[in-house]
Amino acid sequence: MPSDTATAAPRVPRHLAVIMDGNGRWAERRRRPRMIGHRAGARAVDVCIDFCIARGIHALTLFAFSSENWGRPEEEVGALMKLFLGALEREVDELDRRGVRVRFIGERERFSASIRERMDAAEAQTRGNDVLHLTVAASYGGRWDIAQAARSLAQDVAAGRLTPEAIDEAALASRMALADLPAPDLFIRTGGDTRISNFLLWQLAYTELWFTEALWPELDAATLQRALDDFAGRERRYGLTAAQIAARPLAPDETTE
């Protein structure tokens, strides 16, 4: 017979944001070139996508290449660009078949024309999918994101389409990357560092943070599940007291039980 007491389903984040750190160190520990680590890290991306689809996580944002990464040695940057282009050519059809929508955020104009064309094609091919919203942050920085949102509002003010008094948090948020998605509920960083490194500075304001010593190529479903289990046990108060949270309805961008 069914129990008289219903068992609540575990909380699952709707939006997961990830810094994929540790590829180079993974290779160095094996006395292999850093690019071997980046190739191994590409396989870990598949693990993360599979996990999100299986757990019903609706959005996944991956920090693939930061604005600051352009300052790495030219040989490594060039090899990363080849790896990125190859992944775009190989993976998009399978992601499309599985219902994954792919898009990119960041300073796209810094990439070569061939990579930009593949980005555009991947976004166009998968635009109608809704099983998982996969966003790849490439040539991205959180400060850049805020600056471009402010610039967009300033252009509207200069053109007379907007008054300065109309600019508030909601107006700025509407011009940020990922404005059409809920803010990340859970942030994961692999590799042992405990900082967010200029990633989604605006969007992570009330995100739960989880760090692991595991290097990105070592990622497996068990590690991701530990992060979800920890997330499910946290109380998200959004600046309020526990009593206030219990007494009020949830806002649209908050995770429910």
N, C-alpha and C positions, 0 to 999 in steps of 0.2 A: 504493500500500500504506500501511496505517496506520503511524505512527511507533512505534518501540520505546519511546520516552519519552513517557508521557502528559503532556498539557498541563493543568495545574490551571486550573479556572475561576476568574476573578477573584473576590475576596471582595466580597460585596454586603451592606450592612447590613440586618439584619432590621427595625430600628426607626430611623427618621430623625426627628429633632426640629429644628424650624426656627423662628427668630425672623424674622418678615417685616418688615424695617425699611426705611424710605426712601420710603414713599408720599408723605408731605408734601413732602419735598425734591424728589422727582421732579416734582411739580406746580409747586412754586415756581420751579424752574429753567426751566419753560416759561411762567412768569407766569400760571399758572392757579390757581383755588381749590384748597385742599388736598383737598377731597372728590373732585376729578377724579383725584387720585393714588390715593385709596382705591378708587375704582371700577376704575382700571387695575390696582391690586393684586389685586382680586378675580379678574381674568382670569389673573394669575400663579398663583393657587391651582390653577386648572384645569391649568396646565402642570405643576405639581408633582405633582398627583394622577396625571395621565397618565404621567408619568415613572416614578413608583413602581410603578404597575401593570405597565408595560412591562418594568421591570427586576426584578420579583419581590420588591420590598420589601414586607414584610408589614404594617408599621405606620408611620403618619405622624402626628406630633403637631405642630400649628401653634399658635404663640402669636399669637392674634388680638387680644386685648384684656386688658391687665394690670390688676391691682387699682389701680395708680397712674394708669392712663389715665382713671379717673373724674374726676381733677382737671383735665383739659383743659377748654378753653372749652366752655360749655354748648351752644353752637350746633354745634360739631364733634361732641361726644358724641351729641347728638340725631340728627345726620345719619348718624353711624356706626351708630346703633341701627336707623335706617330701612334702611340698606344691609344690615345683618346680617339683619333680618327678611325683606327682599326676597330675599336669597340663599337663606335657608331655604325660602322658598316656591317658588323657581324650580328649585333644584338637586337637591332630595332624590330626586325620582322618577328622575332620570338616574343619580345615585349608586347608588340601590337596584338599578336595572337592571344596573349594572356590577359588582354584588357588593360594594359598599363599605359597611362598617358605620360609622355616624356616631355619635359621642357627644361630650359636653361635660364639661369639668372646670372648677371654679371656684366662686365664690360666686354661685350661680344666683339666689338670692333678691333680688339687687340689680337684676335685669332686670325689665322690665315683665311683667305677666301674659301679654300676647299673645306676647311673645318666649319666655317659659318654656313656654307651650303648644306653640309650634312646635318648640322643643328636644325636649320630651317626645315629640311626634309623630314627629320625625325619628329619634329613638333607637328608638322602638317599631317603626317601619316597616322599619328596616334591621338590627334586632338579629340576625337569623339569617345575615347575610352574613359572608364570610370571605376574600374576595379581598384586601381592604385594610382595616385598622382605622384609620379616620381620626378622630383626637381633636382637638377644637378647644378650646384653653385660652382661656376667656373670663371676664373678671373673676377672673383667676387670679394667684396669686403663690406662689412657692416657699416662702416663710416661712409663709404661710397654710396651705399643704398640710401642712407639718410640724406646725404647731400643731393643725390639726384631727385629725391622726393621733394626736398625744399626748393630745388631749382625749378621743378615742374610747377609748383605753386606760385613761385615768383614770376614765372612767365605768364601765368594766368592773371596775376595782379597787374603786371605791366600792360597786358592787352585789354584790361578793363573787364575781364570775365569774372573776377573775384575781388572782393575787398579784403584788406588785411585783417579786419575784424572777424572775417569768416574762417580764418585759419586757426584750427584747434587740433587736438590730438587725432580726432577722427579724420579730419581733412588730410593730415600728414600720413596717417596710416593707409589711406586710400591710394596713395601714390607710391607706397613701398612695394618692393618685390614681395610676392606671395600674398598680396592684398585680398585675393579671392579665396584664400584658405584660412582655416582657423589657426591661431598661433600654435606653435609646437607645444604639446603637452609634456613630452619627454625629450631630453637631450642626452645623447651618449657620446662620450669621447674615449677612444681606445688609446693605448700607448703610454698611459701613466701620468701625463701632464694634466693638471687640474685648472685649466683656464679655457675661455671660449674663443680666444684668438681672432677677434674681429669678425665673428660669424653671427649673423642675424641679431645684431645688437638691439635693435628695436623689438623684434619679434620674441626674444627670449626673456622678456621682462618678468613673467611669472611662470616660466617653464621649470619643471623639475630637472635637476642636473644629476647625471650618473656617470661615474668615471671608472675605468678598469685598467689594470696594468697590462692586460692582453694586447698584443700588437695586432694591427688590423688584419694581416693575413691569417692570424690565428683565430679569427672570429668564427664562432659556431652558434648553432641554435640554442645550446645550453647557456652560453654567455648572454645572448639576447633575452632569454627567458628569465635569467636572474635579474636583469634590468627591469623587466616588466613586473616581476614579483615584488621587487622593491618599490616600484612606482605604485602598485596597487595598494600598498600599505601606508602610503603617505596621505596626510590631510592637507588639502589645498585650500588655503584660506583667503588668498587674494587680498591681503591686508586687513581682513576682518577677524573677529573672534570666532572660535569654534561654534559658540551658541548662535551667533548671527548667521553663519553659513548654514546651520541646521534649520533655521527658521525661514530662510528666504528661498525663492525659486532660483534655479541656476540660470546664469546668463547664457546666451546662445553659444559663446565661444569657450564654455567650460565643459570639462569632461564629466560625464555622469557615471553613476555606478552601473 
